[in-house]
Amino acid sequence: MSPARNSPGRPAGEGGVARAALLAAARRHFALRGYGGATLKDIVAEANASFPTLYHHFGSKAGLYVAVATEVNDLVLGAFANAAADHASVAARVDALLRVTVTLQASDPTIANFVMYAPVDFALHPELAVASGEMHRLRSLVEELASGDLSAGVTRADAIRTITVLIFGLSRVAVTATPAEYRRAALATRRLARKSF
């Protein structure tokens, strides 16, 4: 008896393999074109998957986008939290966070692109409202980072605002700069941040 064959266009292997391929392709397309510009046809073709497989795993384009947003948040916020975990001061936590951004940017440039597009995508496309919790996860982490020891005269509210600006500002630099340029920008920011918190 011959082994069962996959339907045309569907990747060989378990459903998890097809799901992972769709997530990877979707992250690239959403990162380059945003939610409105990315097409399911291109995503399915790059993933060597089928539309039924996509709908089985994600239900819709919005469901796929939410899954990508969750995956990116898990990766980025997990890396930030792990980097900052052993530090008591906000200055040390921010320094650790800035170091890890260099690694993230070098390992996968689509992360910064996706992070830049996501707030606009969530604002422009009502069908993404189901993922509003994903947009609040960064805020929660920043509040946690800012709960450490602060320099005299620095308020927790100022620390939260500054960390948020650093993250989004460096995301913008990561989108437009080479890895070497980004590394230099992150190092300069680290020097200033050590003196600020």
Secondary structure, DSSP 4 states (H G I P E B T S, - for coil): -PPPPPPTTPPSS-HHHHHHHHHHHHHHHHHHHHHHH--HHHHHHHHT--HHHHHHHHSSHHHHHHHHHHHHHHHHHHHHHHHHTT--BHHHHHHHHHHHHHHHHHH-THHHHHHHHHHHHHHH-GGGGGGHHHHHHHHHHHHHHTTSB--TT--HHHHHHHHHHHHHHHHHHHHHS-HHHHHHHHHHHHHHHHHH-
